[in-house]
Amino acid sequence: MNPLASRARRIHRALAGAYPDVRVPLDYGNPFELLVGTILAAQCTDKKVNEVTPGLFARYGSPEDMANAPVRDLERRIRATGFFRMKARALRESAQDIVGKHGGAVPDTMETLTALRGVGRKTAGVVLGYAFGKPAVIVDTHFIRLARRMALTVEFDPAKIEADVAALLPRTAWTAFSLLMTWHGRTTCYARKPACDRCVAARLCPASESQGAITWKVKTPRGAPAGKEKGPRSKRPGPRHA
């Protein structure tokens, strides 16, 4: 086993020991509800999504219901999650795809999920990993930050980061590792000032010596000032497809 893969597995064990009871923060009862919740969670807290979805599912609880929902009513019901117009269209159009192309059942492969309108690899990975129990490396903003700080990748593109990390871990560990990394990013490895002094993986993280600064092992995008971390943030007025 190469040293990088060995270190990735040790990081996984350290995080698993630190967060033995970690769970998916979205409330859902089936794959469709998880798909909807993940779409709504773009640039919104999970807590707020969990406040909105019970009423939404009471009215539009199936792909068929959602596919025929008046857009204005969807917008009203999800307004509190932000970017509600874009999200309402994504919900309705993805539900129409599920009904029209998959007989009303949420598909269970990366290719078919990402073919749904409004669904990207991250959202597809969440559904695959948590609703269907299929291995998935789920790359959200926390995962990007931590994977780069830990020098598990030098990439900025989420798809390339996904491929790099997948190559370091057994498939059976992909989904759990993704959830642990996201949770660690929320509770310890913060974007602005990571709490390296209480990080269980600090001794395995090259960036811990500089309190989270990008190390020489990690490249910066062309034109970016040396030594400064520049993540793949979007300047568009709405959320990217998750």
Sequence and secondary structure as in RCSB ss.txt:
>XXXX:A:sequence
MNPLASRARRIHRALAGAYPDVRVPLDYGNPFELLVGTILAAQCTDKKVNEVTPGLFARYGSPEDMANAPVRDLE
RRIRATGFFRMKARALRESAQDIVGKHGGAVPDTMETLTALRGVGRKTAGVVLGYAFGKPAVIVDTHFIRLARRM
ALTVEFDPAKIEADVAALLPRTAWTAFSLLMTWHGRTTCYARKPACDRCVAARLCPASESQGAITWKVKTPRGAP
AGKEKGPRSKRPGPRHA
>XXXX:A:secstr
  HHHHHHHHHHHHHHHH TT   SS  SSHHHHHHHHHHTTTS HHHHHHHHHHHHHHS SHHHHHTS HHHHH
HHHGGGSSHHHHHHHHHHHHHHHHHHHTTS   SHHHHHTSTT  HHHHHHIIIIIS        HHHHHHHHHT
TS    SHHHHHHHHHTTS GGGHHHHHHHHHHHHHHTS SSS  GGG TTGGG GGGGGTT   TTS   TTS 
TT        SSS    
